[in-house]
Amino acid sequence: MEIEFLKQISHFKIVKVPKYITGKIQECALNHLNLKDMGQLRDRMEGQMYYNKLRNNILSEYAFENILFKTPFDWDKRMNKNYKRKPYFIEGFSINLITFKTNNYPKISLNHTNLCVLGVATEDSKVYLSGIATKKLIKINGVNIRDQIFELRNFDQLITFSTQQDLIIQLKKNGVQQFV
């Protein structure tokens, strides 16, 4: 899949995240695992997998929020190990951020998602954000793998945006219904 992702990378917006964010993510991981340093891990492989997933999630969230809100990132919420990302509500639209790894296609539950943006982070702190995926676009460009869970395999028809205002304009222009 990584090769397939690279073939479609032009359909993603690249957001460069400052390097200092990596240190903050390490703080979060240590806090979640109740450790003073990563050397205390009993299972290094499991710890590294946890860190990689947390890193991808936080970098994608940081990039997405930076584009939409231009406000400082709330590190306190991420220090909570039980934190669950909620949809973003923007002028009546409910938008989910879904993160994935480049070696897997993103899986999206249409029972729980109406609009979403997909995010993936690389080792060099670049985040790739997709355009907006609507239920209709997910059904057209994805494969139903089970019970309304679609694996999105094509990203070229997603609705591109560059700012929060642009996002709202694009959604209205494309006839997307607001959350009531």
Buried (B, 14 or more C-beta within 10 A) or exposed (E): EEEEBEEBEEBBBEBEBEEEBBEBBBEBBBEBBEBEEBEEBEEEEEBEEBBBEBBBBBBBBBBBBBBBEEEEBEBEEBEEEEBEBEBBEBEEBBBBBBBBBBEEBBBBBBEEBBBBBBBBBEEEBBBBBBBBBBBEBBBEBBEEEEEBBBBBBBBEEBBBBEEBEEBBEBBBEEEBEEBE
